[in-house]
Amino acid sequence: MYPQRVSELKIISWNVNGIYTKLEKQNVLNVLTQYDIISLLEVKTSLPVQIPGYISYRGAVVGSAERGGVVVCLRNSLSRWVHSVDVSNGDQVWMRLRNVPGVLLCFGYIPPSDSPYFSSFSFASIQEKMYSCHAEVGYLIVGDMNARFGSAVRGLLTHLYPPHNETLSYPIIADDVNVSNANAELLSSLCADNNLVVINNLKTPCKHFVGEKTFRKGQEWVSELDTCVSSLDLLNFIDDFRVLQQSGLPSDHAPVSVTITSPRVNLDQILEGALALGDHSALHTQVAKRTRSKKPVRFTDINIEGFGNAIADITINLEDDVDIVAETLSNELYKCAERCRNGVRQVGNSVDNMGKWERILQDKDDGRVWKAIDWKGNFDVSAHVNENSPSDEIFKEHFEKVLNPQQINSDNDISTDVQIPILDDPITPAEICDQIKKMKVDKACGPDGVSPGIFSLLPAHLILTIATLFNNVFLNALYPQSWTRAKIFAIFKKGDRMNPDNYRSNSVANVIAKLYDTVLYQKLYRRLYQSSHRVGSSPGRRRNRAATNTLLH
């Protein structure tokens, strides 16, 4: 059984002040196991720290009876999503999760500045890690940093650009000191350099993350030392932050918890791409055209043996986000096809510089040539050259209306908790190979310029790469942005040429996106076929049958 798709991630960070036998207490486990990630700070032991149902990652500093040690426990069901784990930076554990794409997580402990174990390298290593590991959405740092800000936390907002410096605030300060300590000063510099904000006590236009003091002496809570720090771009995905003073956990520190939802969509990228949607290709520069749509490499033009040798050494880093993996895979396939093209034409005779009939006559498919000539032997290139047709703006409005219907049918009673093996099981390499065999090798290429026939030449390791990519898309509902682009052509049918409804629209998407769609289609068909047999072989639910067959026979 594969884990369910995760839409939110619940995190708890707790300075245990010595783990001892605390994990043997049922009340402690009852609190901790409500969370997906458990960060235990100052465990003060070199012995293994385990929680049933979780896997553990220990920081480089092995705790002793006197000091430190960080152990991060990740729920077993999430273990297949974790990657890029780094435990080399002292009392810090860094990781990414594929079901929370674009986010780099850090869990850590930093001693107070007057401790013999304190080193400013702890903050420097965080800075260095963020510089070396780009996070598309942002960073989330949680732990006991012994940073006591007090009211000085408001100064963090002065470094922000509009509108953040106007819409964010700290209306209530849980720790009422006026002067921040040395750790807070170092953390402030880190925040200013990397557009980070402290979540404790932060108020946004939509939420207020109320903070509390996290450290106590005896029964009195005296200071706020445990902190959650986040990138600005991640704020929209943080649903909840709490200081759990009433948790009843045995320590002089209260745990802090944070809940984030999976940032499945990068809105900035979508908005940037949407600005150009619907524009005619003539409005874009040659560089922009090559970025959005590459010159196709037909399968019949490729040296198959050379392509096989070139593609054998290609490897794709599957630890990246699905957008990067999908883009990289398409780019690598296209570059290999370009290098292995038979008889590459000179620039003067390139496809971009040829007329329509020059391109058609260069085509090795005779069928396409005859389709371009009518039965009287006339070229259709000039048949309607002087007739009017809708403007690009009219076509754009037409397609926007067709592709964005006003009425959306929704059924709120649909249950998504049912496990159906045919539909929910991961996509296998065999399913992918079956669909590749059915593809016509020299059909049209999508914007990425990759021909369908190329997929029939892929070695086993790249089929496995595609299977892994498809499963990341399928199980996490993370659809690559590059797969949403397509080339659209409008072909006149009959009637009024000024009416866009009289044109048939053809959409050509990337082959790998169509391959993914056909794999899902086959899953749905198999499920429907099984279901139709159970309900009496209803003709309307079977291939090449119609519901009217029952009425006619």
SULCOR-V440530 format. One record per run of one state. SS is the DSSP state (A for helix, B for strand, O for the rest). FROM is the first residue (numbers start at 1). LEN is the number of residues. Records with the same first field share a line. If there is no record, write none. Layout:
BEGIN
SS: FROM-LEN / FROM-LEN
END
This chain:
BEGIN
O: 1-7 / 16-6 / 25-1 / 33-4 / 42-12 / 59-11 / 79-3 / 87-5 / 98-5 / 110-11 / 133-5 / 145-5 / 160-4 / 168-1 / 170-12 / 195-1 / 199-4 / 204-4 / 209-6 / 218-2 / 224-2 / 245-8 / 254-1 / 262-5 / 275-6 / 284-2 / 293-6 / 303-1 / 312-10 / 340-1 / 342-5 / 350-1 / 354-2 / 363-3 / 372-1 / 374-5 / 383-9 / 404-17 / 425-4 / 439-13 / 458-2 / 477-4 / 485-1 / 493-7 / 510-1 / 535-4 / 542-7 / 553-1
B: 8-8 / 37-5 / 54-5 / 70-6 / 82-5 / 92-6 / 103-7 / 138-7 / 169-1 / 196-3 / 203-1 / 208-1 / 215-3 / 220-4 / 226-6 / 238-7 / 253-1 / 255-7 / 302-1 / 341-1 / 373-1 / 379-1 / 486-7 / 503-7
A: 22-3 / 26-7 / 76-3 / 121-12 / 150-10 / 164-4 / 182-13 / 232-6 / 267-8 / 281-3 / 286-7 / 299-3 / 304-8 / 322-18 / 347-3 / 351-3 / 356-7 / 366-6 / 380-3 / 392-12 / 421-4 / 429-10 / 452-6 / 460-17 / 481-4 / 500-3 / 511-24 / 539-3 / 549-4
END
